[in-house]
Amino acid sequence: MCGVIGYVGLGANPDFFFNGLKRLEYRGYDSAGIAMLTSDGTISVERAEGKLANLQSKLARLPAKATVGIGHTRWATHGRPTENNAHPHRSGDIVLLHNGIIENYRPLKEALMAKGYTFTSETDTEVAAHLLNAEYSALPASLPAFEKMQKAIYKTVAQLKGAFAFGILCTKTPDVLYAVRLGSPMVIGEGEGEYYMASGITALVEHTRRVMFLEDHEVAFLRSSGLTLTDFQGAPVKRDFQKVEWSVSMMEKGGYRHFMLKEIHEQPQAIAQTLQGRLEREAGRVNIVDYGAAALPLKSIDRLQIIACGTSFYSGLLAKFFIEKFARIPVEVDLASEYRYRVSTVTKNTLAVAVSQSGETMDTLQAIKFARSSGAFTLGVLNVPGSSIAVACHAESLIHAGPEIGVASTKAFSAQVTNLMMLGLALAQERETMKPNEIGQVIEELVKIPAFVEQCLGLSDAIEKLANKYHSERSILFIGRGPQWAVALEGALKLKELSYIHAEAYAAGELKHGPIALIDEDLTVVCLAPRDEYYEKTISNIEEIKARGGKILAVGTEGDKDLMALADDFIGVPPTSSIVSPFATTVPLHLLAYWIAVRKGTDVDQPRNLAKSVTVE
Ligand code: G6P
């Protein structure tokens, strides 16, 4: 959580920092701040509570141009979202901002207070600012300021426990930007006579596509003339810059009212990009791994553990149905936040798959590290290049969905499911549970998905009308069977996070074991019942709802008269195979959550209390 941006070079204006923070606002949006340091050593800091827009009116108080500066948008962990708690924090000559959590901040704070440091915020970050200042001030005044800063940074990080990405300025070194990383993301960008730092590449691509991902235990000392990279002991580190493929237009709304709506509409493209270059249609083969493929022992894998959070968890649940079917292999899907608190049962033949859009989710990162240290082979199914989870895994498979800015994940979900289905096929081919022609048949279905999703996007206007009817519900139940159960879970999550309407999903067959008690004339149940192998049974469950007076919003196959007769409202998706079907029914549920949120007037792209990249446990 939290977004950080930094600059060093011939000169950047306040808008540079503000616009960079706008690109990172999805990472946190409860307060923000900017510090700019001019070449004469004058530092200016402006901070504001609330959304980034509140900082805009203060930009005029900052210098027109500065050689070095940093900015921050916050997702509160320690301390309420007030201006005092907003970053950056200052201590003497030092100004610092932080993404992460300093776990041992209490004893450090007490020690610093005993030394006479006064705290003006409730944050863990201010501890780091004072500690760095204390270490810096303790060094002989005769040493050059830059050398003092280097030494002080190494001494400071050695005392901190937790996760941190720091951006630091020192008024005595107005030509240097310091970037530090342990456990929270930090990307360095290279321009012409200037360098940038940020929590994510979304903030950099409008300035440069040449980036370098800092790794844990590294510090970058950035000057307009060049950069030095060291580890936390001061030993030099060498790493080259690489080119990223993301472009500015991918991060604009492109005429859509919200990023979320744009990203829902980008699903056909996202799925197509995930499939691209990985399928050998004629030969009936797939290859999904981008790096680490050679080491990935697919043949000997006898069990899969999919580990994820939020929407990514539901993509794992959905993919489970297909992977088990294709590869005849047991698949467990675990919530990352629970996974590592259980006794590990992995063996060297376990493939642990971390599924994460951001690649930075702390729960998933820690869980996959745990799986790896327990002996599993680890694979990251990820969207953002160069992420912490990619570094933590043996192998990586990118979903190539492009930047996802809306906090609620949509296109990444569909792309993840597609990717995991291909993993199922890759396992099937190595384990020989499917013949090449059978794999070829599934491939033919996979390549149809984008076109079907495109057709379902045409339902948007009809669903907007339905949203007018359902937006004032207090609670909505979702049901589905088989893969549609996972879709129901995803639909309920989307609805609650966007519209704040209580929503719950149940496996349709489980309805009679409890939730049926909730059904009366006031409860709406979204019933997923496309014509698939589970259809008859799901229809029986819908009858049970009808018999108890519940309202039924059915999502089924176009023209299904039986279902229409049962339903109060009906959304029809084109008839498809069982492989394409969950993608088709996901679209109306994403659109339903979207339009209900719009109708209710909630903040669609940045729902309250949430952040897109959750880097705390
Ligand atoms: C947060 C986001 C969700 C996302 C989840 C997992 O909670 O708000 O939209 O599904 O994190 O994120 P990941 O980046 O690991 O997929």
Residues whose N, C-alpha, C, O or C-beta is under 5 A from the ligand:
A	BS01	G6P	C309 G310 T311 S312 V355 S356 Q357 S358 G359 T361 V407 A408 S409 L610 A611 K612 V614
